[in-house]
Structures are given as structure tokens and as C-alpha cells.
Amino acid sequence: MRATSLAVLLLLSYIFAIVAARAVEEDTAVGAPAALAPGQAPPLPKPHPLAEPRPSNQVGFPKVLSQYVISPTTLRPARVALGQKLFFEPRLSGDGTVACATCHDPARAFTDGRPASVGIQGRVGQRNAPTVLNALYNKTQFWDGRVNTLEQQAVLPITNPFEMGAASVSDAVARIAGDKDYQSQFMQAFGRAVNEQDMPSAIAQYEQTLASFDSPFDHFIAGDANVISDQAKRGWELFNAKARCHLCHALADNQRDATLFMDNDFHNIGIGIIRHNVVALAQKAERELARGHLAAIDTAAITSDLSVLGRFLVTREQKDIASFKTPGLRNVLVTGPYFHDGSMQTLWDAMDHYNKGDGLNDPWLDKDMQPLALTEPEIDDVVAFLASLTSAQYKVIGDQEYARQLALSKVSRPQRDTARAFGPKRKQPEPPPF
């Protein structure tokens, strides 16, 4: 076991040594995403210093956990370099206008800053783009967990009609097959010509190097008591107690988790469900979508109101209606707007949603949703803690985003309902019959 772990870490160190540095000094403000004309795809992000693989010597890097998700037999520098190039390759899309980086911009911590992502020909999807940072640790991918591997995750957006819009993966690969640089890189990385099997494998291996730690909170956990504010320290205590965040954002309810801040599970937290006739949508999904048909589920999740069904699209179990994957919280300050539909603009909005135990008219609401009775200073404390999870590479934009959100929270709190936050939990309605 020790030999395997050492081999993985040495391999990672080698990979990170031959690519560009971490580029902490290149950190710049990115501002709001560009406004788009109807039918216009977002501007294509250019390769950026923050796109480079991250080193394994970050404070907080989980060495033991990483050895189980990073394979030393497949992760090779040539494959990582190829995957990074493919990540920015617009020719993989149907009209050559968008790439993986369109929705996962490294300058924005591998998100796009939009409530719902915009793809080919300006088509607006139903879901917010989650960060790719630390996606290597996810047991499932996408908000509804419809696939288990990064390779599968890399494939589906290429053919989704609202994302990259290619006719097929083979069609997308054919667009780059004649490129001499790609021919050389595929041969160097995999020992064979450009092909559709190795393309997603290369992208996945690049994403395996995007581990993001080294935040002020990591230094605090490592023993530097003065690196985060007293406010953030109080927020950490609230996170694990009164605020009840740890019930979803930890691997176990009874043990503090200072690593990934997720439970690899799915929850209905009352977002977006009330405005839909959910029973009718579930019945439609059962009629029209073959169970396990990934392409059809992927299309429904991004292009139609069936998206609100969440995990139910995958499992067809009523308990999973409108349940979505718990996201990790690292770099959460710079990966807004928040939740699967991007409906919350600030971390204060997200906290207000939880504080009032929103969604109590939702028959399938998660049992842990309830009023929290957090005071305004306590909400500020939790947000300060969440801000402390920002990795060093994003410190400048993190500071600017914290200031922006704080100022906005002083004049706009559309989710705040103090009476409900301090009131009793109301009885939920029973699920209607299917």
C-alpha cells in the first residue's frame, strides 16, 4: 500500500513538474460573464495559467484518498497534456464554437458564472455548470449522478444538443483526426492514431490533475491558528452544529470532515420544484425515457422541464424526485450562482434558503430541511467560513467576490424570512399518488 501511494505521489510530482506552474501570480478579476445576443454562443475561454494541473504538495491535499482515484498505471504526462488541449478544443462541437472550457472556465474556478450554462448557438440549458475542480473525487458525475466516471462525463456534453451539439462522438473526433499535432500527441500518449476511445480518456486524465486545496482553512486545520478570522472559526463551529451543514456536506454526520465537504449522496432541498407539476413530469419521464438510456436522460436533463426531476430521471424511484447531488464546497465563493439551477446569487441567499427551511410544501423534501433559527451575525459567520475554503490561486477574485456579495446582501435578501427561520417546522404534505 505504501509503495503504491508513493508511486502515485511521485508520478503526480513528475507531471506537475513538467507542466506550467500554479500561476498564483496570474490571478485576475473576471467580472460578470459576457451578455449574449440571441443565438450567440459564449466566447471561448483561452488556455489560461489557472488551467494547469495542480501540484500534490498543496496543504490539505488528501494523499491517501487520492491514491484510490488516481491510477499510476494510466495517468501519464503525455495523456494529461493531450487532455488539456482537448478541453479547449472547439472543433469537438457541432459548429466549432464551444468547448469543454466554455462551461468550465479555469479563470472562474472551472465554472461559467451563469445561472444555467449556454452552449452551441446560444442555447440555454436547465442546469448550472458545476466546477471540475476536485471532480476526480466524485463517486458520480453530473447533478443527477447519471454516470460514474470522468470519461463518461466527458462524452455526453459533446453530443448534447444544448451543449456542444456534435452529431456523434465519432463525428467530433473526425474533425481533429487530420490535425498533425493531434496525430502526434495521440501517438505519443496512447501509441495509436486519433480515436474516439482515447479522446475522453485523455480529458478525464487531465481532470484528474485538477485537485484544489491549499485554502486558508487548510492551513488552519494544519495548525496555523491565525490564518483565518475569528468569524470564520465561529462559522466552522456553526457549520458542524446549529447550521446543520454537516448533515450533507460531510462524509459522516458524527465526524467532522475537513476535506471534500460532500456526502456523495442526493437530496431534495426544495429548489425549483413548487412551480412544476412534478407528478405529471414524472409520469412523462416514465413513458418517454427508457430506463438507463444515458443519451436520452442527458438530453432531458439539459433541454426540458424534466430536469427538475433530478435523480429520479436515473433511478425512477419516487424518493429521488427533485433530488440533486451534494456539491463540494471548496472554492464555493467563486463558483456562483448557486444550486443546480443557479437560482441563488449569493452565499447569503443560499444561507437564507436553508435558514427558513424552505420547500416545506414539497412532499419529497429532504427530512433534514428545517428552520435553523440562525441570527444575522451567525449567517455572516458561516459565509466567512465558506469564503475561507477558497484556494490560493483564486484569492484575488475571491476577495473581490466576497466584497461584491457582502455589499449585495446589505440591499437585497430575497430569500430571507426571519419569521419562518425562527418558527416551528411545519408539517409537510404527503406525496400524491402516481
GUKOLKOL-954253 format. One record per atom (N, C-alpha, C): x, y, z; residue in one letter. Coordinates in steps of 0.1 Angstrom, whole numbers, plus 5000, padded with zeros to 4 digits. Last residue first. Example, Ala and Ser with C-alpha at 12.3 -4.5 7.8 and 13.67 -1.06 7.14 Angstrom:
GUKOLKOL-954253
512849785071s513749895071s512950005079s513249435078a512349555078a513249675078a
end
This chain:
GUKOLKOL-954253
451050834923f451450834909f450350774900f449651044949p449850914942p450250934928p451751284966p450551244958p450751114952p453251274998p453451264983p452151224977p451751505022e452151365018e452351365003e453251815033p452151735026p452651595023p454851875065q454851855050q453651785045q454252105090k454051965085k454051965070k456952325099r455552295095r455452155089r458952395126k458852325113k457452285110k458452715141p458552575141p458552515127p460653005135g459352935138g459552785138g462753135126f462653125140f461353055144f462353145098a463653095103a463553065118a459953275096r459953135093r461253075099r460853535102a459753475110a459753325108a462753595083t463153575097t462053505105t463653525054d462253515061d462553485075d465353595024r465353605039r463853605044r465653594997q465353465004q465053475019q466453844989p465153794985p464753664992p468054084999r468053945005r466653885002r469854354992s469054254985s469154124992s471654515006v470554575000v469554484993v473554355017k473154465025k471854535019k474354174997s473554125008s472954235017s475954334982l474654304977l473754254988l478254344998a477554464995a476154434990a478954064998l478554135010l477854255008l479454024971q478353964977q477954024990q481754194968r480554214960r479354154966r483554084987a483154214988a481854244980a483853824975y483253844988y482753984991y485053894951e483653844951e483053844965e487453984959q486654074952q485154024952q488553754971d488353874979d487353974972d488553594948g487753554959g487453674968g490353714931i488953714927i488053674939i492653654948v492253794944v490853804940v492653374953k492453464964k492053604959k492853154937y491753234935y491553344945y495053004945q495053064931q493953164929q494452914970a495353034969a495253094955a490852844974s492252814972s493152934968s488552904999t489052954986t490452924984t487452875023l487752755015l488252785001l486653105034s488053055038s488352935031s484053125027a485053205020a486453155023a482852975047l482852925034l483853005025l483353155069f483953015069f484052965055f481653355061a483053385063a483853255063a479153225063v479653275050v481153305051v479053195090v479153075082v479653115068v478953465099d480053375103d480153255094d476553555088d477753615084d478953525087d474853395104i474853375089i476153435084i475353515128e475753375126e475753335111e474353775125p475753755127p476153615125p471553695122e472253755111e473853745113e470953365136t470853515136t471653565124t469153075127l470453145127l470153295127l466952895127a467053005137a468453065138a466352695109l467652685117l467752795128l463752485098p464152615102p465352605111p464952205077q464052265088q464552405091q465851915061m465452055059m464552105070m466051645065d466951735073d466651885071d464451515047k464051515061k464851615070k463851685016d464751605025d464351625040d460551675002l461651755008l462551665017l458451584988w459651494988w460851564994w456451774989p456251644995p457451554997p456852104996d457451994988d457251864994d456452295014n455252245006n455652144996n458852365023l458052275032l456752235025l460952515012g460452405005g459452315012g463352615037d462452645026d462052515019d464352695062g463852555060g462952555048g465452935066k464052925068k463452785065k468152865061n467752915075n466252905077n468352795034y468452695045y467852745058y468053055024h467152945019h467152835030h470053195036d468753235039d467753125035d472253075023m472053055037m470653095042m471853164997a471853025000a471652995014a472153445001d470853394996d470753244999d474853445009w473853495019w472453445014w476053374986l476053274997l475153315008l473953484958t475053504968t474953384978t472053404940q473053484936q474253494945q470353104931m470853194942m472053264938m469952944909s468853034913s469253134925s471152744895g471852874896g470852984901g470152494897d469552584887d470152724887d471652374917h471652314904h471052394893h473352644935f472352534934f472352484919f474452974927y474452854934y473152764932y476653154903p475553144912p475252994917p479753074921g478353104920g477953134906g482353024927t481752934917t480252954916t483753154947v483953194933v483253104923v482953024970l482853174969l482853214955l483752764968v482352794966v482152944964v486152644971n486052754961n484652794958n484552354983r485752424980r485652524969r482252204986l482152344989l483552424987l480651964964g481652004974g481652154975g477051914962p478351954956p479351984967p474951644963t475551744971t476851784965t472751604935k473951574942k474451684951k469151624941f470351654933f471651624942f465751534937s467051524945s468251554936s463351524924a463951654926a465151654936a462751204936i462251314929i462851454934i463550984950d464651064944d464051184936d461350844958k462150914969k463251004963k460550714935q459850834939q460650914950q462950614911e462350594924e461850724930e464350634888r462850614887r462250584900r467050694885t466650574893t465250534891t467250914867v468250804866v467650674873v465351094873l465551054859l466450934857l465651134900f464551044896f464751004881f467551334903r467951194904r466951094899r465551564886g466851534892g467151384892g463351694878l463151564885l464451514891l463951914864v463551934878v463451804885v464151824837s465351854845s465051854860s461851834824l462151714831l463351724840l461952064809d461452084823d461651954831d464952024789s463552034791s463252044806s467752004784t466952074775t465452094778t469151854804i469651984800i468652064792i467751624808a468251694820a468651834816a467251524782a466151564790a466651654802a469951444775t469251544768t468051604776t470451244794d471251364794d470551474786d468551064788i468451124801i469251254801i469450984762a468151044764a467951124777a471950884768a471850994759a470551064761a471350664786l472050784791l471950904782l468850484796h469350534783h470050674785h467850394820g469250364817g469750414803g464550354807r465450354819r466850314815r463550574782a463950434786a464850434797a461150814785l462550784786l462850644790l458350824784e459150864772e460650834773e457050744807r456550704794r457550714783r458550854827e458450704827e457950664814e458251124821a459651064821a459550914820a455551154826k456051174813k457451104811k455551114854q454851024845q455251034831q457051344861a457551204864a456851104855a455251544853l456651534847l457251394849l453151494870a452951484855a454251474848a454351554894v453851414891v453651394876v455051824892v456151724893v455551584889v454552094878n453651974881n454551854881n456452354893h456252254883h455252154888h457152524914r456552584902r456252484891r458352364933i456952404935i456352464923i461052324927i460152224925i458652264925i463252494932g462652494919g461552394917g464452324959i464852424949i464052404936i464352154981g463252244979g463552354968g466251964983i466352084993i465252184989i466851644982n465851734977n465751854987n470051494975h469051554984h468051644977h472451234974f471451324967f470451364976f475951194981d474551154981d473751264974d478551254989n478351164977n476951104977n478851455007d478451315012d478251215001d481351705012m480251645005m479951505010m483951815019f482651885022f481551835013f486551725017l485751745005l484451815007l487851785044t488451755031t487651795019t487051785070a487751905066a488351885052a484451675088d485151645075d485751775070d483651535120r483951655112r484851615099r481151305125q482651325125q482951445115q478551235122n479051245136n480651265136n477851215096d477151315104d477851335117d480351185071a479551125082a478951235090a481251355051l481051205048l480351135059l479451655046a480551575053a480251435050a477251805039h478551845035h479651785043h474951725052c475051685038c476551715033c475351785078l474451665075l474551625060l476752015081h477551885080h476651765077h474952215084c475552195071c476252065069c473752295108r473452165103r474052135089r473952525124a473652545110a473352415102a474752405149k473452475147k473052485133k477252235137a476352225148a475052285144a479152285118n479052145123n478052125134n478852555113f478752455102f478452315107f479652665137l478252665134l477952565123l482452625135e481652565146e480152555143e482852785112w483252645112w482552565123w482153035122g481452975112g481652825110g484253085140r482853065146r481952995135r486253115121k486353005131k484952975137k485353345108a485453215101a485453095110a485753525129q484453505123q484353375116q488453515133d487653465144d486153435139d489953425102s489453515111s488653445122s492953225096i491553265093i491053355104i495553215107v495353235092v493953265088v496153145133n495853285129n495553315115n496752885136a495552935142a495153075138a497952645117d498152795118d496852855123d497352375115g497952425127g498152575128g495852265095a497252215096a497952275108a493552415096i493452275100i494852225102i494752655084f494152655098f494152515104f495252565059h496352605067h495952615082h492652525050d493552415051d494752445060d491652785051f491152685060f492052565061f493052905030p493352945043p492852845054p493852625008s493052735012s493452785025s494852394995d495752504998d494952635000d493152254967f493152264982f493952394985f492152084940s492252214945s492052224960s493151894913a492851884927a493152024933a493251814885l492751944890l492251934904l494051574874t495051664880t494551794886t491851474863q492351404875q493451484881q491551614839e490751654850e491151584863e493351464823y493651604827y492851644839y491951224822q493251224829q493651364832q489751304807a489551264821a490851264829a490951354783i490251464790i490151424805i491751094777a492751204778a492151314786a489350964774s490250924784s491351024787s488151084753p487551114766p488551064777p490050984733m489751124734m489251154748m490150704731d491250774738d490950924741d487950654715q488050594728q489050664737q488150774690e487150824700e487150764713e491450864680n490350784680n489350824691n494550904663v493350974669v492150884668v496550604666a496050724659a494950784667a498750514694r497850484682r497250614677r499950564718g500550464709g499750424697g499050754735f498450624736f499050514726f500850974734a500050944746a499550804747a501950974708q502850974719q502150934732q499550964693m500550854692m501550854704m498351204701f497751074704f498750964703f500351384691q500051374705q499351244709q500251344663s501551324670s501251304685s497651414657q498151284653q499351244661q497651674666y496851574673y497351434670y499351784647d499651794661d498951694669d497851734623k499151674625k499551674640k494551664620d495451764625d496751694629d492651484613g493551524603g494651624607g490951464635a491751354631a492851384621a489151654642i490551674646i491551564641i486751564632r487151704630r488551734633r486451304642a486851324628a487251464625a485451364667v486851324666v487351334652v482751424660a483651524667a485151484666a481951184650d481951304641d482851404647d482151024672s482950994661s483051104651s480051134687v481451144692v482451114681v477851324667s478251194674s479651224679s477151584661a476251474657a476551344664a477551814688a478151734677a477151624674a476751994709g475951974697g476551904685g477552104733m478452114722m477852074709m474552174744e475852204749e476852214737e472152104734f472252234740f473652264746f472551844725p472151944715p472152094721p475351654734n474151714739n473751834730n477751564726t476651534717t475351594722t479451654746i479851674732i478651654723i478451584771p478251714766p478551734751p479251294772l477951334770l477751484765l482151264776v481551234763v480151304761v482951324802a483551404791a482751384778a481551134817q481251274818q481751364807q483050914811q481650924806q481151064807q485450984823e485450954809e483950964804e484751004850l485151124843l485151104828l481950794859t483350824856t483550954849t479250754863n480150724874n481550774871n476250934855v477350854851v478350844863v474251074868r473850974858r475050894852r473951254889g474751134891g474551034880g472751494887d471851374890d472651244891d474851664881w473951694892w473051574896w477751474872f476551554869f475751564882f479051164886q479251294879q477851344874q479950994916t479151014904t479351144898t482051034934k481650894931k480750894918k484651274930n483151244930n482951094927n487251334928y486851264940y485351224940y487551474904l488151334905l487751264917l486651724909a485651624903a486251484903a488351924917n488051814926n487051714921n487052134893l487952114904l487452014914l484852174878v485552054875v486652024886v481752304891t483252314889t483852174886t478652284873p479552264885p480952274881p476552504857a477752424855a478552404868a473052464862n474252534864n475452444862n470652364837r471352344849r472652434849r469252384813q468452394826q469352394838q470652594787g470252474793g469452494806g470352784758v470452794773v469852664779v472152834729r471052754736r471352744751r473952964713g473353034723g472252964730g475152774696q474052864690q473252934701q476052574723i476152604709i474852684704i475252704755g476152624746g476052674732g475252814788v474852844774v475852774765v474052704820s475052724810s474452744796s472452914844a472452794836a473352814824a473753144856p472753054863p472652914857p477353174851r475953184846r474953104854r479953114856g479353234862g477953264858g481152884848d480952984838d480353114843d484052714863t482652734861t482452834850t486752694870f486152594861f484652594862f487352934882a487352814890a486652704883a487453114862r486253114871r486252994879r489553044847a489653174853a488553194863a488752804835p489652794846p489752934854p485452734828d486552834825d487452834837d483352554817h484252524828h485552604826h481952614794c481252604807c482152584819c484252624777t483152724776t482352724789t485852404780a486152524788a485152634787a484852234761c484552204775c484852324783c483652464736a484552354740a484152324755a482152614706v482252594721v483152474724v482352624678t482252754686t482452734701t481952424658g483352484661g483352604670g479552314656d479852424647d481252494650d479652094674g479052084661g479352194651g482952054689s481552094689s480952094675s485552004686l484751894691l483251924691l486652244680r486352164669r485552034673r487452374703p486152394698p485752314687p489352264730e489152244715e487752264710e490152254756f489852394750f489552374735f490451994761f489552064769f489152204763f492551914745l491251884740l490151964748l494752004761k494452064748k493052044743k494451834783q494351974785q494052044772q494851584770g493551614776g493351764778g497651614764l496651594753l495251634759l498651624790a498851744781a497851734770a497951374800v497451494806v497551614797v499451214782r497951204782r497351324789r502051274790a501551304776a500051294775a502051194817p502151334813p501651364799p499550964827r500850994822r500951134817r497750734843l497950884844l499450914839l497850454844t497250524833t497550674832t499050374867t499250294855t498750364843t498250524889p499650544883p499950464871p495150674891s495850544888s497250574882s493450814916i494350844906i495250724903i491850724937v491150774925v492150814914v493450634957y492450544953y491750594940y495250834963q495750714957q494750614952q493651024975s493951044961s494550914955s493450945002l492250934993l492650944979l496150995009v495650865010v494350845001v496351285005k497251184998k496651044998k494651545000p494351415007p495151305000p496051865007f495851754997f495751625003f496652045027g495251985026g495051885016g498852225007v498352205021v496952155020v500052064978q499252164984q498952124999q501551884964n502151934977n501352044983n500651814939s500251734950s500751774964s499652094918p500652004924p500051924936p497352084890r497752134903r498652044910r497652174855p497452084866p498052134879p496452504844e497452404845e497152304857e494652704842a494252574836a495252464839a495752934850l494952864860l494452724855l496753034826p497652974836p496952894846p494652924799h494953014810h495952954820h493352924767p494152854777p494752954787p490353124765k491653084760k492353004771k486853054762p488053094770p489253044764p484853184737l485653064741l486753114749l481753344745p483153354740p483953234745p478753164740p479653244748p481053244742p476753194709a477453114719a478353204727a473753354701q475253364702q475753274713q471053354700g471653264691g473253274692g470853694711p470153564708p470853484697p473953794726a472853814717a472153684715a475053804760l475053734747l473853774739l477453934782a476053934778a476053874763a479953764799a479553844788a478153824785a479953734835p480053674822p479453774811p481553984856a480353914852a480553854838a485053944865g483754014863g482653924859g487653864870v487053824857v485653884855v490853964882a489353964883a488753924870a493553724883t492953854880t491453844881t496553554889d495153574894d494653714891d499153504886e498353544874e496953564877e500353414908e500553554905e499753594893e499853144907v499153224917v499253364913v500752944889a500253074884a499453144894a501852694890r500452714895r499952844891r503652634860a503552644874a502052684878a503352384833a503552524838a503152534853a504752054836v503852154831v504052294837v506551914850i506851934836i505852024829i505651884876a506951954873a507251984859a503451744874f503251884878f504551954875f504551494869i503651554859i503551704862i505951444892y506651454879y505851524869y504051444911s505051544912s505751554899s502651214902l501951344902l503051454903l504551014907l504051044894l503451174893l504851034935l505951064927l505551094912l502250954942l502651094945l503951134937l502150684932v501250784928v501750924930v504250574947a504350584933a503450684927a503350594973l504550674969l504650684954l501150424971s500950564974s502150644970s502550184966t501550234956t501350384959t503950154990a504650164977a503750224966a501950135009r502850245009r503550264996r500849885000m500050005000m500950135000m
end
